[in-house]
Amino acid sequence: MPHTAPDTNVPAVRLSGVRLDRGVRTILSGIDLEVPRGSITAILGPSGSGKSTLLAAITGELAPAAGTVEVFGRPVPRHHRELLELRKGIGVLLQGNGLLTDLTAGENVALPLRTHTKLPAPVIEQLVLMKLHAVGLRTAVDLYPRELSGGMARRVALARALALDPPLMLYDEPLTGLDPIASGVIMSLIARLNATLGLTSIIVSHHVRETLPIVDQVLVTANRGIVFAGTPAELEASEDPLLRQFLRGEPDGPIAFDPASAQPSARDALARAADAAPTRLAATPAAPRIDAEAR
Ligand SMILES: Nc1ncnc2c1ncn2[C@@H]1O[C@H](COP(=O)(O)OP(=O)(O)OP(=O)(O)O)[C@@H](O)[C@H]1O
């Protein structure tokens, strides 16, 4: 398991030739990617382009229709028991906080420890305080979720995701519903925890501007694939019309906001973009929209 004898040359996550379907629909295909250990990777892209679906493949919630998904050098298993083992090594912060409202912050953080370990209660109590301390909320241990601000509740959920010391953290839209100040706190916390605990982090986000400063690698999903993989600086410097439009969060541009209503000129520009970067941009006039939520 990831907890034991890590081979530091093996990436934390590797996808090779992966295709992901939902029912009869192919959401992503031809996916090759590596997430180096210790890094922070952002998965950005328009709504519905398959960002969360990629996370689901990493946790084994969605088996690939083709290709392989490896976490710390091991193929993601399909059997329930082995999957549960894998997931103990993956901390997930979901879009909603998922805190149980009738439990205190401390009891919420204790849940994974009570469920997955046989540690005695006093040890769990100490671990809970340590996790809450890591997110700057030790004093909130006895508060109920309704007594917490949105940002505090997100930090308690983060402490709970860290409870079992997972080497890999997945964040699905960690900033949803937070104001700019709380967003800044969460992003710097993600960066600090990644560095101090030696984690590997993957962040799915619509919040491009808030996310780019803390990440090492950016992947952009669109048009059923990964249309960009590189550093934040490389993304900012890209001349690719699709990426420029996405970065600016514009509904109008070379990529049609609503492909059904694309004008011929938009289609032409899209085709030119696809010709200019055939390996990175599999754009077609029927490609998914780039929408304004990308901001
Ligand atoms: N459990 C599911 N069953 C069927 N279809 C699904 C399921 N989950 C997602 N999809 C579909 O897969 C596509 C990609 O969804 P996904 O949630 O991965 O996109 P996303 O990029 O994360 O979007 P958003 O930014 O809006 O969260 C969408 O068309 C969505 O409707």
The ligand as a Tripos MOL2 file, in Angstrom:
@<TRIPOS>MOLECULE
LIG
   31    33     1     0     0
SMALL
NO_CHARGES

@<TRIPOS>ATOM
      1 N1        -22.5200    9.3510  -12.1130 N.pl3     1 LIG1
      2 C1        -22.7240    9.7920  -13.3740 C.ar      1 LIG1
      3 N2        -23.5470    9.1320  -14.1960 N.ar      1 LIG1
      4 C2        -23.7370    9.5510  -15.4650 C.ar      1 LIG1
      5 N3        -23.1330   10.6300  -16.0010 N.ar      1 LIG1
      6 C3        -22.3000   11.3170  -15.2240 C.ar      1 LIG1
      7 C4        -22.0350   10.9320  -13.8680 C.ar      1 LIG1
      8 N4        -21.1550   11.8250  -13.3480 N.ar      1 LIG1
      9 C5        -20.8850   12.7070  -14.3180 C.ar      1 LIG1
     10 N5        -21.5650   12.3970  -15.4380 N.ar      1 LIG1
     11 C6        -21.5010   13.1320  -16.7020 C.3       1 LIG1
     12 O1        -20.1570   13.1390  -17.1370 O.3       1 LIG1
     13 C7        -19.8260   14.4020  -17.7030 C.3       1 LIG1
     14 C8        -18.6030   14.9520  -17.0080 C.3       1 LIG1
     15 O2        -18.9660   15.2540  -15.6690 O.3       1 LIG1
     16 P1        -17.9070   15.7290  -14.5870 P.3       1 LIG1
     17 O3        -18.6680   15.9250  -13.3160 O.co2     1 LIG1
     18 O4        -16.7410   14.8100  -14.5850 O.co2     1 LIG1
     19 O5        -17.4540   17.1170  -15.2080 O.3       1 LIG1
     20 P2        -16.7060   18.2970  -14.4810 P.3       1 LIG1
     21 O6        -15.7100   18.8030  -15.4480 O.co2     1 LIG1
     22 O7        -16.2120   17.8790  -13.1510 O.co2     1 LIG1
     23 O8        -17.9020   19.3190  -14.3400 O.3       1 LIG1
     24 P3        -18.1810   20.4280  -13.2280 P.3       1 LIG1
     25 O9        -17.0660   21.3980  -13.3530 O.co2     1 LIG1
     26 O10       -19.4850   21.0010  -13.6460 O.co2     1 LIG1
     27 O11       -18.2270   19.7340  -11.8970 O.co2     1 LIG1
     28 C9        -21.0420   15.2870  -17.5700 C.3       1 LIG1
     29 O12       -21.7180   15.2960  -18.8030 O.3       1 LIG1
     30 C10       -21.8740   14.5990  -16.5220 C.3       1 LIG1
     31 O13       -23.2350   14.7910  -16.7660 O.3       1 LIG1
@<TRIPOS>BOND
     1     1     2 1
     2     2     3 ar
     3     2     7 ar
     4     3     4 ar
     5     4     5 ar
     6     5     6 ar
     7     6     7 ar
     8     6    10 ar
     9     7     8 ar
    10     8     9 ar
    11     9    10 ar
    12    10    11 1
    13    11    12 1
    14    11    30 1
    15    12    13 1
    16    13    14 1
    17    13    28 1
    18    14    15 1
    19    15    16 1
    20    16    17 2
    21    16    18 1
    22    16    19 1
    23    19    20 1
    24    20    21 2
    25    20    22 1
    26    20    23 1
    27    23    24 1
    28    24    25 2
    29    24    26 1
    30    24    27 1
    31    28    29 1
    32    28    30 1
    33    30    31 1
@<TRIPOS>SUBSTRUCTURE
     1 LIG1         1 GROUP 0 **** ****
